[in-house]
Amino acid sequence: MIDRRPTWNGNRTARNAEADAAAASSRLLTARIYTLAIVLRRTTNFVTKRELGLSQDAARSIILLGEYQPLLPSDLASHLALDQGQLSRSVSNLVKQGLVSRVRRGRTAELTLTDAGMATFRQLLEAAERRNNELLQDFSATDIEKFDHDLETVILRAEAMYERERALAQLNETDHNA
């Protein structure tokens, strides 16, 4: 098990303002979700590398293409939060492996999965399903349904918070530029 508790000079029992603040932050929902996301991402990276020989960027590219193909490289880069150079290298490797094809559409090229890429996409989904099953193995069907509902509620609220904060940031930017 990963021990995520902080240490202060090697002593976990030291109680001071820093320790109290760290303990309080570890109870925050956002901190816990962020920790969960990091651990799951790292686990996924190990699995995709070991089972399929894919880097994180390659696996994410295949998943997005499998869900939304065809995609323009710029759209894929935006979804993956990669710069064009990183994306170009990743896509070139996927093309060389026969997993992705570039289809010319005038001056642009759309990216699609090849048959081998679709097979890899299915393998990635199967691996994700295995991780989901392991995470939820002790939950009843009712618990899973409630958890899914509650998680969706939190996601919707987070998206609303994001939109509100984005609008406020734009408003502040407009005020500063006026």
Summary of the structure (lengths in Angstrom):
residues: 178
radius of gyration: 21.1
end to end distance: 53.6
largest distance: 65.4
contacts: 431
relative contact order: 0.08
helix: 70%
strand: 8%
